């Protein structure tokens, strides 16, 4: 087997790199641009007071205020339920218990939904 000349060896590295960059750039150009994230359908239905299909500044402010109130209420509830030492903060252990309880509740809701779905399927038959 013949060896490649030294000049050719040094030229192949940059050429291969340039080829890879061009291929990567071509693949990037073909990807569709990401969608702009907007409000959910439920948020539009609830907060779009003027019915134009978009949230204006006042509607967005109301949405943000409601979200903050919901988060604050959840935080207060979590402190009341999980702050065992009553210091106003959740320790790592308290956070772990809260997380385990929330995951258990989520799993229970999932099982309940699946049971309801199965019951509806059974009704149809």
C-alpha positions as CSV (number, residue, x, y, z in Angstrom):
1,X,0.0,0.0,0.0
2,X,1.4,3.4,-1.0
3,X,1.8,6.2,1.5
4,X,0.2,9.6,0.8
5,X,2.6,12.4,0.2
6,X,3.1,14.7,3.2
7,X,1.5,17.7,1.4
8,X,-1.6,15.7,0.7
9,X,-1.8,14.5,4.4
10,X,-1.8,18.1,5.7
11,X,-4.4,19.2,3.1
12,X,-6.9,16.4,3.9
13,X,-7.4,17.5,7.5
14,X,-8.6,21.1,6.8
15,X,-10.6,19.9,3.7
16,X,-12.4,17.3,5.8
17,X,-13.1,20.0,8.5
18,X,-14.4,22.4,5.9
19,X,-16.7,19.7,4.4
20,X,-18.1,18.9,7.9
21,X,-18.8,22.6,8.6
22,X,-20.6,23.0,5.2
23,X,-22.7,19.9,5.9
24,X,-23.6,21.1,9.3
25,X,-24.5,24.6,8.0
26,X,-26.7,23.1,5.3
27,X,-28.5,21.0,7.9
28,X,-29.0,24.0,10.1
29,X,-30.5,26.0,7.2
30,X,-33.1,23.3,6.4
31,X,-34.4,23.2,10.0
32,X,-37.6,25.2,10.3
33,X,-37.5,28.2,12.7
34,X,-38.8,27.6,16.2
35,X,-42.4,28.7,16.8
36,X,-42.9,31.8,18.9
37,X,-44.3,30.7,22.2
38,X,-47.6,32.3,22.9
39,X,-50.4,31.9,25.5
40,X,-52.2,28.6,25.6
41,X,-55.8,28.2,24.3
42,X,-57.1,28.1,27.9
43,X,-55.2,31.3,28.8
44,X,-56.6,33.0,25.7
45,X,-60.1,31.9,26.5
46,X,-59.8,33.2,30.1
47,X,-57.8,36.4,29.6
48,X,-58.5,37.7,26.1
49,X,-61.1,40.2,27.1
50,X,-61.4,41.9,23.7
51,X,-61.5,38.6,21.8
52,X,-58.8,39.6,19.3
53,X,-56.9,36.3,19.7
54,X,-53.9,38.0,21.3
55,X,-53.2,39.2,24.8
56,X,-52.5,42.9,25.1
57,X,-50.5,44.4,27.9
58,X,-53.4,44.7,30.4
59,X,-54.5,41.1,29.7
60,X,-50.9,39.9,30.1
61,X,-50.6,41.8,33.4
62,X,-53.7,40.1,34.6
63,X,-52.4,36.7,33.6
64,X,-49.1,37.3,35.3
65,X,-50.8,38.6,38.5
66,X,-53.0,35.4,38.6
67,X,-50.0,33.2,38.1
68,X,-48.1,34.9,40.9
69,X,-51.1,34.6,43.2
70,X,-51.4,30.9,42.4
71,X,-47.6,30.4,43.0
72,X,-47.8,32.3,46.3
73,X,-50.8,30.3,47.5
74,X,-49.0,27.0,46.6
75,X,-45.9,28.2,48.4
76,X,-47.9,29.1,51.5
77,X,-49.7,25.7,51.4
78,X,-46.4,23.9,51.0
79,X,-44.9,25.8,54.0
80,X,-48.0,24.9,56.1
81,X,-47.9,21.2,55.1
82,X,-44.1,20.5,55.0
83,X,-42.2,23.0,57.1
84,X,-41.8,20.7,60.1
85,X,-39.4,23.0,62.0
86,X,-41.5,26.1,61.3
87,X,-38.6,28.2,60.3
88,X,-40.3,29.6,57.2
89,X,-38.1,27.6,54.7
90,X,-38.1,24.1,53.4
91,X,-35.0,22.1,54.1
92,X,-33.7,19.5,51.7
93,X,-35.6,16.8,53.6
94,X,-38.8,18.8,53.6
95,X,-38.5,19.5,49.9
96,X,-37.9,15.8,49.2
97,X,-41.0,14.9,51.1
98,X,-43.0,17.5,49.2
99,X,-41.7,16.3,45.9
100,X,-42.5,12.6,46.8
101,X,-46.0,13.6,47.8
102,X,-46.6,15.7,44.7
103,X,-45.3,12.8,42.5
104,X,-47.6,10.3,44.3
105,X,-50.6,12.6,43.8
106,X,-49.7,13.1,40.1
107,X,-49.4,9.3,39.7
108,X,-52.8,8.8,41.5
109,X,-54.4,11.3,39.1
110,X,-52.9,9.5,36.1
111,X,-54.2,6.1,37.3
112,X,-57.6,7.8,37.9
113,X,-57.7,9.2,34.4
114,X,-56.7,5.9,32.9
115,X,-59.5,4.1,34.9
116,X,-62.0,6.7,33.6
117,X,-60.8,6.2,30.1
118,X,-61.1,2.4,30.4
119,X,-64.6,2.8,31.8
120,X,-65.7,5.0,28.9
121,X,-64.2,2.5,26.5
122,X,-66.1,-0.3,28.2
123,X,-69.3,1.8,28.0
124,X,-68.9,2.1,24.3
125,X,-68.8,-1.7,23.8
